[in-house]
Amino acid sequence: MTEDLTVPDERRESQRYKLSVPLTVMVAGREVSAYTRDMSNRGVFFYLAMDDGTLLGRDFEFVAELPPEITLSTCCRIRCQGQAVRTEQISVDMTGVAAKILDYSIVRGPASAP
């Protein structure tokens, strides 16, 4: 059984994958836990606590751990430079962030939760 990981009726240039993976976002000199809703090679949408969302600047850095279903190998951590393009108040205590991925690199070493 295979699961379709693409978002239906997608009109973006790059393919997005519904993917809930942990992120570590660097905000105001500290690391904040978050998780993705979807991701592509050019962008990401993720959720984080409302209090942390207010600290997020336009440019930021984050680390994500990609599962074998995406890498077609083993788990892989990537460090990304991101640029917030939109934020949404999802609930009283949660912010959604849509961001461009400006640059990324593979983090060497054993993959573990960021």
Backbone as JSON, one array per atom type, in Angstrom:
{
  "sequence": "MTEDLTVPDERRESQRYKLSVPLTVMVAGREVSAYTRDMSNRGVFFYLAMDDGTLLGRDFEFVAELPPEITLSTCCRIRCQGQAVRTEQISVDMTGVAAKILDYSIVRGPASAP",
  "N": [[0.84, -1.17, 0.0], [0.64, 2.16, -0.9], [1.1, 5.58, -0.04], [-0.17, 8.65, -1.14], [1.81, 11.34, -1.14], [1.7, 13.9, -2.1], [0.25, 17.18, -2.33], [-3.07, 17.59, -3.26], [-4.38, 19.11, -6.31], [-2.38, 21.0, -6.65], [-0.72, 23.98, -7.52], [1.76, 25.04, -7.49], [5.2, 25.57, -8.5], [7.1, 23.7, -7.61], [6.95, 20.39, -6.33], [5.0, 19.66, -3.51], [5.1, 17.96, -0.39], [3.01, 16.3, 1.85], [3.94, 16.27, 5.03], [4.82, 15.52, 8.19], [7.21, 16.38, 10.14], [9.7, 16.75, 12.72], [11.01, 19.98, 13.55], [13.68, 22.17, 14.37], [13.75, 25.39, 15.18], [15.65, 28.31, 15.01], [15.26, 30.94, 17.04], [15.44, 34.18, 18.12], [17.96, 33.78, 19.41], [17.61, 31.31, 20.62], [16.66, 27.8, 20.64], [13.75, 26.48, 19.19], [11.11, 24.2, 19.3], [9.27, 22.78, 16.61], [6.94, 21.67, 14.03], [6.41, 20.27, 10.78], [3.88, 20.89, 8.25], [3.76, 20.63, 5.52], [6.18, 20.26, 2.84], [8.64, 21.27, 0.44], [11.27, 21.32, -2.07], [11.74, 23.98, -2.18], [10.29, 25.33, -0.26], [8.51, 25.52, 2.94], [5.91, 24.73, 5.25], [5.16, 25.26, 8.54], [4.35, 24.57, 12.01], [4.35, 26.29, 15.12], [4.56, 27.23, 18.62], [2.43, 29.9, 19.63], [3.59, 32.02, 21.17], [6.29, 31.77, 20.46], [6.12, 32.21, 17.75], [5.71, 34.93, 17.48], [8.23, 35.93, 17.85], [9.65, 35.25, 15.65], [11.68, 36.25, 13.06], [11.94, 37.76, 9.77], [13.99, 36.49, 8.27], [15.48, 33.38, 9.07], [16.81, 30.44, 10.69], [16.65, 26.87, 10.45], [16.47, 23.4, 11.44], [15.74, 20.3, 10.04], [14.55, 16.94, 10.19], [14.56, 14.56, 7.82], [12.57, 11.85, 6.76], [13.13, 8.36, 5.73], [11.3, 7.84, 3.65], [11.24, 10.1, 2.1], [13.92, 10.71, 1.54], [14.7, 8.41, 0.32], [16.55, 6.72, 1.35], [18.32, 6.68, 4.24], [17.35, 8.25, 7.38], [17.78, 11.77, 7.35], [19.31, 14.75, 8.32], [18.76, 18.18, 7.72], [20.04, 21.47, 7.47], [18.65, 24.59, 7.22], [18.37, 27.82, 5.66], [15.89, 30.08, 6.04], [13.1, 32.11, 4.89], [10.51, 33.87, 6.1], [7.35, 34.12, 4.63], [4.71, 34.32, 5.12], [2.49, 34.34, 7.9], [0.16, 32.62, 9.96], [-2.44, 32.73, 12.31], [-3.21, 29.92, 13.84], [-4.48, 28.81, 16.03], [-5.39, 29.74, 19.4], [-3.03, 29.23, 20.71], [-1.16, 28.58, 18.75], [0.92, 29.14, 15.9], [1.09, 29.27, 12.37], [3.56, 29.01, 9.86], [4.58, 30.02, 6.71], [7.27, 29.54, 4.61], [10.04, 30.41, 2.51], [12.68, 28.36, 1.34], [15.87, 29.32, 1.4], [18.48, 28.41, 1.29], [20.27, 25.37, 1.88], [21.89, 22.73, 3.74], [23.35, 19.51, 4.24], [23.36, 17.96, 7.37], [25.98, 16.48, 8.9], [26.69, 13.38, 10.56], [25.13, 11.24, 13.09], [21.65, 10.79, 12.6], [19.11, 12.19, 14.52], [16.38, 13.17, 16.63], [15.93, 16.64, 16.23]],
  "CA": [[0.0, 0.0, 0.0], [1.41, 3.39, -0.94], [0.35, 6.78, 0.33], [0.13, 9.79, -1.98], [2.32, 12.39, -0.27], [1.56, 15.21, -2.72], [-0.96, 17.94, -2.0], [-3.88, 17.59, -4.47], [-4.68, 20.38, -6.95], [-1.26, 21.89, -6.38], [-0.34, 24.8, -8.66], [3.11, 25.56, -7.3], [6.2, 25.05, -9.43], [7.76, 22.52, -7.06], [6.04, 19.45, -5.69], [4.95, 19.68, -2.05], [4.79, 16.68, 0.24], [2.43, 16.35, 3.19], [5.02, 15.67, 5.79], [4.9, 16.03, 9.56], [8.51, 16.04, 10.72], [10.12, 17.74, 13.71], [11.95, 21.04, 13.18], [14.22, 23.03, 15.41], [13.85, 26.73, 14.61], [16.46, 29.2, 15.82], [14.49, 32.16, 17.23], [15.92, 35.09, 19.17], [19.07, 33.19, 20.12], [17.3, 30.03, 21.26], [16.1, 26.77, 19.78], [12.33, 26.29, 19.44], [10.57, 23.01, 18.62], [8.16, 23.0, 15.69], [6.77, 20.53, 13.14], [5.95, 20.68, 9.46], [2.62, 20.43, 7.65], [4.2, 20.18, 4.2], [7.53, 20.71, 2.51], [9.15, 21.02, -0.91], [12.67, 21.71, -2.11], [11.8, 25.44, -2.16], [9.53, 25.95, 0.83], [8.0, 24.71, 4.04], [4.9, 25.3, 6.13], [5.32, 24.59, 9.82], [3.61, 25.07, 13.16], [5.07, 26.46, 16.37], [3.75, 27.88, 19.65], [2.11, 31.3, 19.34], [4.57, 32.89, 21.79], [7.52, 31.69, 19.68], [5.83, 32.76, 16.43], [5.85, 36.39, 17.5], [9.66, 36.24, 17.86], [10.24, 34.84, 14.38], [11.97, 37.33, 12.12], [11.73, 37.43, 8.36], [15.0, 35.48, 7.95], [15.75, 32.54, 10.22], [17.46, 29.16, 10.4], [16.0, 25.73, 11.08], [16.99, 22.06, 11.14], [14.67, 19.32, 9.89], [14.97, 15.56, 9.98], [13.75, 13.97, 6.76], [12.45, 10.4, 6.9], [13.56, 7.57, 4.57], [10.32, 7.9, 2.54], [11.57, 11.27, 1.28], [15.32, 10.64, 1.1], [14.9, 7.12, -0.36], [17.74, 6.13, 1.95], [18.13, 6.7, 5.68], [16.99, 9.57, 7.89], [18.78, 12.78, 7.0], [19.05, 16.08, 8.88], [19.19, 19.3, 6.88], [20.04, 22.81, 8.08], [18.12, 25.49, 6.2], [18.15, 29.24, 5.83], [14.53, 30.32, 5.59], [12.57, 33.46, 4.88], [9.05, 33.82, 6.32], [6.57, 34.88, 3.66], [3.36, 34.47, 5.64], [2.17, 33.66, 9.15], [-1.28, 32.47, 10.2], [-2.8, 32.3, 13.66], [-3.95, 28.67, 13.7], [-5.33, 28.72, 17.23], [-4.98, 30.67, 20.44], [-1.67, 28.94, 21.14], [-0.34, 28.05, 17.67], [1.15, 29.95, 14.7], [1.56, 28.58, 11.18], [4.52, 29.84, 9.13], [4.96, 29.61, 5.36], [8.6, 30.11, 4.4], [10.91, 29.99, 1.41], [13.99, 27.81, 1.74], [16.85, 30.06, 0.63], [19.69, 27.6, 1.15], [20.28, 24.26, 2.82], [23.04, 21.83, 3.72], [23.13, 18.27, 4.99], [24.07, 17.91, 8.65], [26.7, 15.21, 9.02], [26.59, 12.74, 11.87], [23.93, 10.41, 13.24], [20.35, 11.48, 12.6], [18.3, 12.04, 15.71], [15.44, 14.28, 16.72], [16.67, 17.9, 16.43]],
  "C": [[0.89, 1.24, 0.0], [0.51, 4.56, -0.63], [0.79, 7.91, -0.58], [0.55, 10.94, -1.07], [2.18, 13.78, -0.87], [0.25, 15.86, -2.3], [-1.79, 18.03, -3.28], [-4.15, 19.0, -4.99], [-3.6, 21.43, -6.71], [-0.88, 22.65, -7.64], [1.04, 25.4, -8.51], [4.05, 24.91, -8.29], [6.88, 23.78, -8.91], [6.75, 21.69, -6.28], [6.14, 19.54, -4.18], [4.55, 18.31, -1.54], [4.16, 16.95, 1.59], [3.4, 15.58, 4.07], [5.07, 16.31, 7.17], [6.2, 15.52, 10.17], [8.91, 17.12, 11.72], [11.12, 18.74, 13.1], [12.5, 21.64, 14.46], [14.47, 24.36, 14.74], [14.67, 27.58, 15.56], [15.76, 30.56, 15.85], [15.08, 32.95, 18.38], [17.0, 34.45, 20.04], [18.78, 31.9, 20.87], [16.69, 29.07, 20.26], [14.65, 26.49, 20.19], [11.86, 25.07, 18.65], [9.37, 23.4, 17.77], [7.97, 21.71, 14.9], [6.13, 21.0, 11.84], [4.55, 20.18, 9.15], [2.92, 19.89, 6.26], [5.53, 20.84, 3.88], [7.82, 20.42, 1.05], [10.62, 21.4, -0.91], [12.84, 23.23, -2.06], [11.09, 26.09, -0.98], [9.02, 24.96, 1.84], [6.87, 25.47, 4.73], [5.01, 24.53, 7.42], [4.52, 25.3, 10.91], [4.55, 25.23, 14.35], [4.17, 27.21, 17.34], [3.59, 29.36, 19.34], [3.16, 32.24, 19.91], [5.88, 32.92, 20.99], [7.33, 32.3, 18.29], [6.0, 34.26, 16.38], [7.32, 36.82, 17.48], [10.32, 35.99, 16.51], [10.44, 36.04, 13.47], [11.73, 36.89, 10.69], [12.73, 36.35, 7.91], [15.34, 34.69, 9.21], [16.42, 31.26, 9.74], [16.68, 28.05, 11.08], [16.68, 24.44, 10.64], [15.8, 21.13, 11.1], [15.27, 17.94, 9.71], [14.03, 14.92, 8.98], [13.74, 12.46, 6.88], [12.89, 9.67, 5.63], [12.59, 7.63, 3.4], [10.63, 9.05, 1.61], [12.98, 11.14, 0.71], [15.61, 9.4, 0.26], [16.17, 6.43, 0.11], [17.48, 6.01, 3.45], [17.66, 8.09, 6.1], [18.13, 10.54, 7.63], [18.39, 14.11, 7.62], [19.57, 17.13, 7.91], [19.07, 20.6, 7.68], [19.67, 23.77, 6.97], [18.15, 26.94, 6.64], [16.78, 29.51, 5.25], [14.16, 31.79, 5.62], [11.05, 33.36, 5.0], [8.36, 34.69, 5.28], [5.15, 35.12, 4.14], [3.25, 33.76, 6.98], [0.65, 33.65, 9.29], [-1.49, 32.09, 11.66], [-3.72, 31.1, 13.51], [-4.93, 28.49, 14.85], [-4.79, 29.73, 18.24], [-3.51, 30.47, 20.82], [-0.75, 28.44, 20.03], [-0.28, 29.0, 16.47], [1.6, 29.02, 13.57], [2.46, 29.53, 10.41], [4.78, 29.22, 7.77], [6.29, 30.3, 5.08], [9.25, 29.56, 3.14], [12.15, 29.36, 2.01], [15.0, 28.48, 0.82], [18.09, 29.24, 0.34], [19.59, 26.46, 2.14], [21.56, 23.47, 2.68], [22.69, 20.61, 4.56], [23.97, 18.32, 6.25], [24.69, 16.52, 8.77], [26.58, 14.67, 10.44], [25.31, 11.96, 11.99], [22.67, 11.25, 13.29], [19.62, 11.16, 13.89], [17.35, 13.22, 15.75], [16.2, 15.56, 17.01], [16.38, 18.5, 17.77]]
}
